[in-house]
Amino acid sequence: ADLGGSATFEYYARPVVSGIAPSRGSLAGRTVVTVHGTGFMQDGLICRMGSVNADDARYVSASLVECDAPASAVSGSVALELSFNNGLDFTSDDSLFLYEPGAVVSSVRPSVGVAGVEGQTVTVFGSDFQHSSQLCCRFGAVGTVSALFESSSMVVCSAPSRSGGVTSVEVSNNCVDWDPLVSRASLDYRQQISVKLVPSSGPARGGAAISVEAIGGASQVSRVAVVRVNGFATELVANTESEVKFVMPTLSPGSASVDIEWDGGLMTNDVVLGVYETPRVASAVPSSVSIGLTRSIEVVGSGFNEATSHCWYGPDAVRGSVVSSSLIRCGSPVQTAGVVSVQVGSGSEAQSFEEVDLVIGAAAVVEMVRPSRAAVGGGLVTVIGENFVRSSSLSCRLGKSIVFGSWLSSSGVMCAMPSSASGNVSVEASNNGVDFTSAGHRFEVTNVFISKLTPSQGLVGGGADVRVSLSAAVSRFPSLFCRFGELYAKATAVNAFEVMCKSPPRNTSTVQVVLEDGANVIADGASFVYSGSSQDTVVASLWPVRGSVEGGTVVSVRGSGFAADGLQCRFGDVTVSGSDARFISTTLVGCVAPAVSTAGGVSVEVSVTGGSEYTMDGKRFLFEAAPSVAELIPSRGLSGTEGQVVTVIGANFQHDVELTCRFGMDRITALFASSSAILCTAPSHDTGAVNVDVSNNGLDNSATSATFMYAPRGNGWVLSASKGPVKGGTKITISGLDLSEGLERVRCDFGSE
């Protein structure tokens, strides 16, 4: 029924909320939220956030409304909706607004910045920082910048430029809400002074002492509050008005930024400190110093530069010349006998990671050369003197040619004359292959010389028939004489290359024998020894006292009355002479044991009369079967590890104090188990394979050997289980093993069990 009245009702198009900004805000409210959408109207406007109406809603346009968020007691997301009929109908577009605790700032690091510099990085500490795209920092009333989220308690911001003064620092999770009341941090912009660093660079491993010097004069330098390298405070070792010095921390090669805060408010920022690769020392050349001869040392390694131009010999630094990044040449260290470590570094400190040892010892001395003449085509030269050292660098310099020397004793070295040598050449020696003596002894390379006297020794009464062997024919000379010192004897030709002379009587001595034609010297280069009796020659001891039936053992025979001429050695009834009977000094000769068919002991005697008489001292030498090596158990171990026991399996091992194993070049005393098994402790070694052989006498090595492999530590093993119960029984699979030796050789050791 018609009630007789009417009213107007307006239909409007459905408003749509398409987005809000910011989409998050503080629990305290008051966040101004901008609402975007379509169909907005001014009349009847209400903004609802969750179940609570906003403090205020302002119409801006048909597509934009502003809402003041009310406070919330709990964190979480709520829907923001609009009504345009005083709250009777609301939109339903589910635009969510997140309530969360507001960001709180407690401190800033660094708290001091440089005035007038843009983009200084600061770290802000506090609480309730949120990982969102709306996270911001604000420096003062203006100067809002985006923040980099690190954690809920730390963000990183780039500070804007300021002319000076203290500026507050705030953080907002939505870049809208700022609350100075909960931000208790500030950045103090200060003026800076210019400085230089001395030295301007240092090694990556750190530890170098760096001085800070003001460019404008020492009056600008005062005490320092803190020095930061790449943002982190470092140790100060000097901090006075006249000197500031800090310790360089460990850094990556390249460069580092140094910031200095001075007492009184002055700042120095972004001073560049060069960081070079930490130098490494691999070797020193020569590896030994001959006192009085060595003038310079070349250090080989890597990472060398002008900042590391000093060689450090123990505690002493010597200025050097950087030849390349891998070579520095320095003067010799203080020449006092001993061993010093070698490093490189600056003039104030050593900086290299590694160091090598440098041996300092007495220089070699050359007193004589035997023989003093040889034929063209080479030959062996024995250099007699003092202080010769057994090393791989022991050398002789024959004219301009340098050859390796064979160490005989501290007083004797044997060298091979190069076939190219000719004429009269100097003969010098060196313990390190670099620094040679300058004694001036000469060696003549000639086409005619006395190659041999048989015998080369006789009694003082004379009368010995001496056969003189020559390197060239002498038949063209009508008459020849042998001169024994100053005494002459008629020479009778045997053939074109040999003459016979009868030794004249004279006192006990060693004389030079020269072949003359009555006016001119035809050939020389041999000595004849006059002795009272063969009983003056004594054999006191032998070393080693055993060797292989195959022969070749060089036996050092010590005694007295030995001479080079007429020298022979006799093993039982077998005589050796020539190069197998080596004269070293009047108290030492080297005798090369011959091969024999039967094992057993024989006496070793010496003759200095060409075999006419021998000593009768009865020193025994044992011929025995040579040792052989069949296998090693285990055949591999860890590199860089001491104390790994290896069982050597083979044959003919002897229970003797001289029983040794040799791993590469390292000889180790062996423990005898049986004639077919001995125990040896492998020395520490770098990764790789070495040959292992055995010696029964500490000198001769077995002809056969076995390979021992030093494997890298860890070796890339992967365990299927890294733990298990104490009762044991856990099955573990190990991946990454090299099982080329066979499964029967594998054993797992758990700790010391």
FENUR-V988659 format. One line per field, one symbol per residue. burial: + if it has 16 or more other ideal C-beta (glycine too) atoms within 10 Angstrom, else -. A space follows every 10 residues. Layout:
# FENUR-V988659
burial = ???
This chain:
# FENUR-V988659
burial = ---------- ----+-+--+ -++++++++- +++-+-+--+ ----++++++ ---+--+--- ----+-++++ -+-----+++ ++++-----+ +-+-+-++++ -++++--+-+ -+++--+--+ -+-+++-+++ -+-+++++++ ---+--+--- ----+-+-++ -+----++++ +++++++++- -++-++++++ -+--+-+-+- ++++++-+++ ++-+------ ++-++-+++- --++-+--+- ---++++++- +----+-+++ ++---++++- +-+-++++++ +--+-+++++ --++-+++++ +++++-++++ ++++--++-+ -+----++-+ -++-+----+ ++++++---+ ++--++-+++ ++++-+--++ +++++---+- +++++-+++- +-+++++++- -+--+--+-- ++++++++-- +---++++++ +++++++-+- +-++++-+++ +-+++++++- ---+-+-+++ +--+--+--+ +++++---+- +------+++ ++++-+---+ +-++++---- -+++++++++ +--+--+-+- -+-++++++- +-+++++++- ++++++++++ ++--+++--+ ++++---+++ ++++-+---- -+++++++++ --+++-+-+- ++++-++++- -+-+++++-- ---+-+-+++ ++++-+-+++ ++++--+--+ -------+-+ -++-+----+ -+++++++++ ++--++-+++ +--------- ---------- ---------- ---------- ---
